[in-house]
Amino acid sequence: MDNKKDIKLHQSSRYILEDLQRAVPNKTKENVLESRCHHIISSAVNFLDVLTENYTEEEAEQITRRFLS
C-alpha cells in the first residue's frame, strides 16, 4: 500500500515540476550571458570591497593590481 502512495507522490511531483517548467519562460542565450556577466561583475566588486576592509591600503592595492591584470 505504501508503494502505491509513493508512486502517486512521484507522479504528482513530476507533474508539478513539468508545470513549473512550462510556466517559466525559456531564457535566450543573451539573457543567460547577461545574467552571468552581472554575477561576475558583482562578485568582483564584492571581492574588492573585502580586500579594502581586511587588508592594509598597500596590501589591498597590490592584490587589486594582480586581480585586475
C-alpha positions in Angstrom: 0.0 0.0 0.0 2.8 2.4 0.8 4.3 1.6 -2.7 1.1 3.0 -4.3 1.3 6.2 -2.3 4.9 6.6 -3.3 4.1 6.1 -7.0 1.3 8.7 -6.7 3.6 11.1 -4.9 6.3 10.8 -7.6 3.7 11.2 -10.4 2.2 14.3 -8.8 5.7 15.8 -8.1 6.7 15.2 -11.7 3.5 16.9 -12.9 4.2 19.9 -10.6 7.7 20.2 -11.9 6.6 19.9 -15.5 4.0 22.6 -14.9 6.7 24.9 -13.4 9.0 24.3 -16.3 6.2 25.3 -18.7 5.3 28.4 -16.7 8.9 29.8 -16.6 9.8 31.4 -19.9 12.7 30.0 -21.7 15.8 32.1 -21.5 17.6 33.2 -24.6 21.3 32.9 -24.9 21.6 36.7 -24.4 19.7 36.6 -21.2 21.8 33.9 -19.8 25.0 35.7 -20.8 23.8 39.0 -19.3 22.9 37.2 -16.1 26.3 35.5 -15.8 28.2 38.8 -16.6 26.2 40.5 -13.9 27.1 37.9 -11.4 30.8 38.0 -12.3 30.9 41.8 -12.0 29.0 41.8 -8.7 31.4 39.1 -7.3 34.5 41.1 -8.4 33.1 44.3 -6.7 32.4 42.3 -3.6 35.9 40.8 -3.6 37.5 44.3 -3.9 35.3 45.5 -1.0 36.5 42.6 1.1 40.1 43.5 0.2 39.8 47.1 1.4 38.1 46.0 4.6 40.5 43.3 5.6 43.9 44.4 4.3 46.1 47.5 4.7 45.8 50.1 1.9 49.2 49.0 0.5 48.3 45.3 0.5 44.9 45.9 -0.9 46.4 47.9 -3.8 48.9 45.2 -4.6 46.3 42.4 -4.6 43.9 44.6 -6.6 46.6 45.2 -9.3 47.2 41.5 -9.5 43.5 40.8 -9.7 42.9 43.2 -12.5 45.8 42.3 -14.6 
